[in-house]
Amino acid sequence: MAQGLVLRNGQAAPLSRVPILAAAEFRHAVLGAVGAGSRLSAFFGRRLAGGGVGLLAVLADDAEGVLSVLGAQPAESYHALTPDCPQAHLFEREIFEQYGVSPQGHPWLKPVRFPPRQAATCGTMDFYRVEGEEVHEVAVGPVHAGVIEPGHFRFQCAGEVVKHLEISLGYQHRGVERALLGGPDRRSVHLAETLAGDTTVGHGWAFCQAMEALGKAEAPPRALALRAVALELERIANHIGDLGALAGDVGFLPTQSYCGRLRGDALNITAMLCGSRFGRNLLRPGGVAHDLDAKLAAEMSARLGTFGQEAASAVNLLWDSASVTGRFEETGLVSLEDCRKLGLVGPAARACGLSLDVRRDLPFGLYRYAMIPVSSWHTGDVFGRAQVRWLEVQRSLQFARELLGSLPNGPLRREVPDLRAEHVAVSLTEGWRGEVCHVAVTDAAGRLGDYKVVDPSFHNWFGLALALRGQQISDFPLCNKSFDLSYCGFDL
Amino acid sequence: MLKVLWTRFKQGHRTMEYPAGPAPELPARFLGRPKLDAARCKEGCPGCSSVCPTGALSGGKLDLGQCLFCGACAAACPEKAVEFTREYRMAARRREDLAVQGDGYRLAEALEAKSRQLFGRSLKLRQVSAGGCNACEADVNVLGTIGWDLGRFGVQFVASPRHADGLLVTGPVSENMREALLKTWEAVPSPKLVIAVGSCAIAGGPYRGHPEVHDGCGKFLPVDLFIPGCPPHPLTTLDGILRLLGRIG
């Protein structure tokens, strides 16, 4: 257990209770906690009213089910954590890019998002190079071949084999965190819902829960149940879409076709609830904006039943086809040890055998009262990541249908009072890609003074880079899809 | 093999009849094109414009290009002066046509005869995602699934701008994507089209006014078709593309 302020998920506390340590003690405390099994959920800089930039770390202790917040005194540089704690690597790059606080000894202090106010042009940097006569470099992006988001991938290859992959993002940077400061205002919830458009519910919920914690107003049980239905529907739609796309990447067209359509069916079920296929305009601080009557709930449940049958018939073809399993198995391996060191989250971590799920470990909202089994696998390859997705689809279907049949009665929404001044709230949800973490800090006037968003992709992009080592470069699309990470959620 | 065939049989034929048959069913809570009746507005009522997240409402007009279709204005209006209909047809050819006043609306017209001859039966598009949230991309991708089967209209997304007849742009054009967007545009051989999909690509969407973005692609590219929505329903996008090509309307 770190020596920080202990919070439950979705809880707020006065900022003054966060212990602020000298840089060396802070480092010692964070390394100690990570060594004892905690994960770095967030680590960021914040400009202090008295001048200087302080650091704040949020450590998740999954075994104890608590979060620990601790800070470091302002300093222009400090001894980097990364050499002893690889999961800090991007956080430290981000702190350096945003505030110029220099982590001494960081092995790869490159830009993260290339904010336009700074001199560097997006994607222009020294890439890691492998030297040798037969080594060549392959550059891909930012504009890719399909209808997908922009990012740059730089491969170092010997023949067809990838020796190293470096991923350079930032193209989708649109200033969302910065725009949330000074709020909440009428645009805030829309910014939260579009942090990653395919994780509207995951991010929307994290934002609403942070506001509720700071305003000391919990959403009513019926709202929490409807949020959970929407979150599981979001997971189902994205996972089934990914299973179809994985089939497409190995040229197995039947499952690709069926799952592409089924994904649309799942989105349409979400739209029955709120009018939007992505769950927009459903979650609002204090509760939800749409209700279900018994008839609509029954219809959604029935459609999910049909969906489940059709999805099983489409997806089970994958496991029965040797041409598919032969391509999935032992492709894009990530070891359990690397997974822990990098702090991977979500299905990517669970596919390595790490039993980790915010819904169980740091339960929020409805998941404090209702359990959903955690789905994991042990192989750490594309097959494992596909299996975990399919297991999760089935469990989410069952969970959502049970909820639809037993929605608690009562109000939908509660007024959220003004946010308490100088408080800190940590809010985590388990989005379909993994842990979504929002940290909100209010200023003396009760406005948002700092707002940190950590999309699961922030933890996981490096996992993809590692998975590619020693692979054929032609397996990149397959490996990439098996992680299916967000560019916009990373770029913010 | 038998199992694959049996599954194929069970999954059935799923491509929709539209546009020859009825349009697919939209959800009951779908928010389509709003209508505005300024005559109902009470003097000095700040109602709708004070809740709109993007400032899409002012002076008795609603700019569909900026609208996020959140419904906050309709919920805030005691006089029902703003209401969202279930009308999915919203695509327009000119930016100014996106201004909603009353319940009239000028839908997109087809390309002129020469362009129609070129693109009407075969349109290859290069998609550029320029700073949005990936929801527009996701619902553009849906058009490629078997339910919608965009390919049956001769419309296809291609991997290279050199193979394309135009761009389909999503996102507000982040400063970090500006150069890549312009290079992709230059790489498309003329004559070429631009389709702006979603409130970001039209007017910046929820990021409107951020210094990191350019509030849409209209500043850089000559847009031929504007498709409003956040994100637009696939049916709205398909309707727009088919109107542009003179296939419906």
Interface residues (C-beta under 8 A of the other chain):
Chain A: R113 F114 P115 P116 R117 T121 C122 P142 V143 A145 G146 V147 I148 E149 P150 G170 Y171 Q172 H173 R174 G175 V176 R178 A179 R186 R187 H190 L191 T194 L195 A196 G197 D198 T200 P254 S257 Y258 G260 R261 R263 G264 L267 N268 A271 M272 L273 C274 G275 S276 R277 F278 R280 N281 H290 E310 S313 A314 L317 D320 S321 S486 Y487 C488 D491
Chain B: K3 V4 T7 R8 K10 Q11 R14 P27 A28 R29 F30 L31 V51 C52 P53 T54 L68 F69 C70 G71 A72 R126 Q127 V128 S129 A130 G131 G132 C133 N134 A135 C136 E137 A138 D139 V140 N141 V142 G144 T145 I146 G147 F157 A159 S160 P161 G171 P172 S174 E175 N176 M177 E179 A180 T184 G205 P206 Y207 H210 P211 E212 V213 C230 P231 H233
